[in-house]
Amino acid sequence: MPYIHIHDKKLYFREYGKGEPIVFLNGMMMSTSSWIPFADTVSKGYRMITVDLLDQGRSDDCEEGYTVDTQASYLNSFLDKLGLDRVHLLGMSYGGKVALTFAVKYPSKVKSLILSNTDSLTPNIMKEIGKGWAHAVSTLDGEVFSSIVFPYMYSYNFYENNHEFIEYNKKALFKALNERWRDRFLRHLHSALDYDLSLEINKIKVPTLIISSELDTLTLTQYQEYIHNQIENSQWVIIKGAGHAVIFEKPKEYISLVMKFLDNINNQKQPHIP
């Protein structure tokens, strides 16, 4: 299995295709496997790299704790180990926080930025939601946890019309939910509690695409609108009829937006997404 050693930790990653590198960063409860459905499309023209950061997927635990800033530092070391000087960077939800932090800390290493269903700070309401999630996962009861968390992930129509998909994910969660999974999840939640880049993201000058979902009740569109207003010449798109887990609800529309944005950059056009 492909691992990179950074300090005393192992980070798991996968690669597909050749060309300019684009790195995909996971949201909470995601892993490198979450991006596999996009691999064929992305790898036709790009070197697609997916990575599990600390406490994600197949990467090592980080029992000593960390912050989003720590994750960005590990990402920087990860790219150095791969010999990558400059990359396109896509972050989903929690991964968007890491991507924004990375772009502020290491601006010369980012060629473009794609921020999906994310925010520039952890608002008070998310901290309250996080308390509920923390309580739910501490029960080690998959039914309790899924009933608290899943309604935030998907839009109403998707939840109602994709019963088999929802039940499959519930069963996978029931199998995974143990003490180790609980502790990793809790550390992830805690790592973002003090996250706030809202006064720094105006420093970002690279081409940026911001993706929202119309029915996202977790990271509201107003949070992405703020990022759009702060990053000069950024593009902002709202995917209609989708919730927070837009990569599962509308995968074709999602990846087509990403690819058009990247291709416009490489064709030296002003990246414009209608």
VENVENCOR-V696534 format. One line per field, one symbol per residue. psi: psi as a letter, one per 20 degrees, with the letter a starting at -180 (. if undefined). A space follows every 50 residues. Layout:
psi->???
//
This chain:
psi->qoqppocjqppqrqqparbppppppqrqjrahhhihiiggggihiqoppq qoapjqcjrqqmhirrrhhgghghgghghghikohpqqppppdhhhgggg gghghmhijphrpooplarjrorhhhhgghgggggghiikohggghhhgh hihqrgggghilgggghghghhghhhoagggghgghhgghhjgjpojhji iiipjqppppprphkojgnqhhhhhggghhopjqqpppoqjqaglhhhgm hggghhgghggghhgijkqoopo.
//
